[in-house]
Amino acid sequence: MIELTDISGKFFILNCGLIETIESIPETKINLTNGKYLLVSDTADQVVEKIVEYNRKIYGPVKEVRVINDDGLSF
């Protein structure tokens, strides 16, 4: 759940799992998986950062992942 501000200045909480796409038009338009959309005053970058912060709280920090290809080289 992330806190956003609608274009009239009111705060609300959104389940970020419902977000399908985010557009800048110049407001930020958040398209939801149910076909509805929200216009917010937060920038697209701010929305993405809030989603990343929320996911870090839920899932924890990213752990290092090492992949070894067929030649035995890691990348």
Long-range contacts (C-beta under 8 A, 24 or more apart in sequence): 1-54, 2-47, 2-50, 2-51, 2-53, 2-54, 3-50, 4-30, 4-38, 4-40, 4-42, 4-47, 4-50, 5-40, 5-41, 5-42, 6-38, 6-39, 6-40, 6-41, 7-39, 7-40, 7-41, 9-41, 14-38, 16-50, 16-51, 16-54, 19-47, 19-51, 22-47, 22-48
